[in-house]
């Protein structure tokens, strides 16, 4: 197992970094939603996510 990790260290590190970015982005979006902010900038009539 250690040999596999050592042979693929760059792939493992890049995967960890990408996973961290995705998790941080999800945390940011959840916090923004709890504050009542929308992902989009406005409310379109044709948008299904628009709450009136």
C-alpha positions in Angstrom: 0.0 0.0 0.0 2.8 2.4 0.9 4.5 1.6 -2.4 1.4 2.4 -4.3 1.1 5.8 -2.6 4.7 6.6 -3.2 4.5 5.6 -6.9 1.3 7.8 -7.3 2.2 10.6 -4.9 1.5 13.4 -7.4 -1.9 12.0 -8.3 -2.8 11.5 -4.6 -1.8 15.1 -3.8 -3.7 16.6 -6.7 -6.8 14.5 -5.8 -6.6 15.7 -2.2 -6.3 19.4 -3.3 -9.3 19.0 -5.7 -11.4 17.4 -3.0 -10.5 20.2 -0.6 -11.6 22.8 -3.1 -14.9 21.1 -3.7 -15.6 20.7 0.0 -14.7 24.4 0.7 -17.0 25.4 -2.2 -19.9 23.4 -0.8 -19.4 24.9 2.6 -19.4 28.4 1.1 -22.6 27.7 -0.8 -24.4 26.3 2.3 -23.4 29.3 4.3 -24.6 31.7 1.6 -27.9 29.8 1.5 -28.3 30.0 5.2 -27.8 33.7 5.1 -30.6 34.0 2.5 -28.4 34.9 -0.4 -29.1 33.4 -3.8 -26.6 31.8 -6.1 -27.9 33.8 -9.1 -28.0 37.6 -9.2 -31.7 38.0 -9.8 -35.2 36.5 -10.1 -36.3 35.7 -13.6 -39.9 34.8 -14.4 -38.9 31.7 -16.2 -36.6 30.5 -13.4 -38.0 27.6 -11.4 -35.9 28.5 -8.3 -37.5 31.9 -8.0 -39.5 32.4 -4.8 -42.0 35.1 -4.7 
